[in-house]
Amino acid sequence: MRNLVLITVLLLLGCAGRHDGIVGHWKSDPHPTQLGMSTEELCLRSDGTYSTRATTQAGRLRTRGRYELRGNSLRFLVKDSVVEEDEIELRGDTLITHDNGNALTLHYHRQRWPCW
């Protein structure tokens, strides 16, 4: 009985932590875009806000807004309008996003330094 209670608690903690698992500072692998090779940094905060920094051959781009996580769907909103919706997978310190509209898959790696 004690083992059953312990297993149940561990499962509940794992399920509860799934949303919190994406909070943090993430950096993508370099990938081709319309602006040349790009690297994106993504800061997901526990209050539901995000910031991005894209470094491209044309310069730097920044965005801010809110995000929502529903199951494995991550939605980015700017001024209450959805600007992007991705399916995500979290594999340890790697966040994989699948943008079905553009058939684009990106791999982000958790960074050791905090968000800006």
C-alpha positions as semicolon CSV with decimal commas, in nm:
position;residue;x (nm);y (nm);z (nm)
1;M;0,000;0,000;0,000
2;R;0,281;0,240;0,087
3;N;0,442;0,180;-0,255
4;L;0,111;0,254;-0,428
5;V;0,083;0,588;-0,245
6;L;0,444;0,675;-0,333
7;I;0,390;0,590;-0,702
8;T;0,070;0,797;-0,710
9;V;0,245;1,100;-0,555
10;L;0,534;1,074;-0,802
11;L;0,294;1,053;-1,096
12;L;0,099;1,356;-0,974
13;L;0,419;1,557;-0,929
14;G;0,532;1,462;-1,278
15;C;0,200;1,566;-1,432
16;A;0,185;1,891;-1,235
17;G;0,541;1,983;-1,335
18;R;0,484;1,937;-1,707
19;H;0,371;2,299;-1,758
20;D;0,646;2,432;-1,532
21;G;0,900;2,229;-1,730
22;I;0,888;2,472;-2,021
23;V;0,953;2,780;-1,805
24;G;1,303;2,914;-1,862
25;H;1,552;3,040;-2,119
26;W;1,577;2,840;-2,445
27;K;1,800;2,881;-2,751
28;S;1,736;2,720;-3,090
29;D;1,976;2,546;-3,321
30;P;2,067;2,767;-3,622
31;H;1,814;2,728;-3,903
32;P;1,747;2,887;-4,244
33;T;1,480;3,160;-4,267
34;Q;1,381;3,430;-4,517
35;L;1,636;3,654;-4,341
36;G;1,922;3,402;-4,374
37;M;2,050;3,171;-4,101
38;S;1,880;3,249;-3,770
39;T;1,904;3,155;-3,405
40;E;1,616;3,225;-3,169
41;E;1,617;3,273;-2,795
42;L;1,293;3,221;-2,611
43;C;1,218;3,321;-2,253
44;L;0,907;3,158;-2,107
45;R;0,815;3,297;-1,764
46;S;0,599;3,136;-1,497
47;D;0,350;3,428;-1,514
48;G;0,257;3,333;-1,873
49;T;0,461;3,602;-2,049
50;Y;0,734;3,547;-2,306
51;S;1,010;3,735;-2,487
52;T;1,195;3,628;-2,800
53;R;1,518;3,743;-2,956
54;A;1,602;3,630;-3,309
55;T;1,953;3,682;-3,438
56;T;1,955;3,679;-3,818
57;Q;2,195;3,781;-4,092
58;A;1,978;4,093;-4,131
59;G;1,999;4,189;-3,762
60;R;1,812;4,125;-3,439
61;L;1,436;4,100;-3,395
62;R;1,247;4,102;-3,064
63;T;0,891;4,021;-2,965
64;R;0,696;4,004;-2,639
65;G;0,359;3,880;-2,536
66;R;0,175;3,606;-2,352
67;Y;0,177;3,232;-2,404
68;E;-0,072;2,958;-2,329
69;L;0,001;2,589;-2,291
70;R;-0,290;2,352;-2,355
71;G;-0,182;1,990;-2,353
72;N;0,106;1,980;-2,599
73;S;-0,008;2,292;-2,786
74;L;0,188;2,613;-2,718
75;R;0,021;2,936;-2,833
76;F;0,200;3,271;-2,855
77;L;-0,020;3,582;-2,830
78;V;0,059;3,949;-2,893
79;K;-0,213;4,195;-2,789
80;D;-0,458;3,904;-2,746
81;S;-0,411;3,781;-3,105
82;V;-0,257;3,441;-3,168
83;V;0,058;3,491;-3,374
84;E;0,182;3,132;-3,364
85;E;0,068;2,794;-3,240
86;D;0,309;2,502;-3,216
87;E;0,289;2,143;-3,103
88;I;0,567;2,080;-2,851
89;E;0,766;1,795;-2,703
90;L;0,983;1,830;-2,396
91;R;1,274;1,585;-2,384
92;G;1,488;1,667;-2,083
93;D;1,664;1,995;-2,161
94;T;1,540;2,002;-2,523
95;L;1,216;2,169;-2,628
96;I;1,102;2,061;-2,975
97;T;0,845;2,275;-3,156
98;H;0,646;2,167;-3,460
99;D;0,487;2,448;-3,661
100;N;0,238;2,251;-3,869
101;G;0,146;2,551;-4,084
102;N;0,503;2,580;-4,215
103;A;0,613;2,216;-4,169
104;L;0,896;2,350;-3,952
105;T;1,049;2,168;-3,655
106;L;1,292;2,351;-3,426
107;H;1,503;2,222;-3,139
108;Y;1,559;2,459;-2,845
109;H;1,808;2,383;-2,569
110;R;1,769;2,501;-2,210
111;Q;2,024;2,769;-2,125
112;R;2,205;2,787;-1,793
113;W;2,174;3,164;-1,758
114;P;1,842;3,330;-1,663
115;C;1,604;3,511;-1,892
116;W;1,664;3,874;-1,974
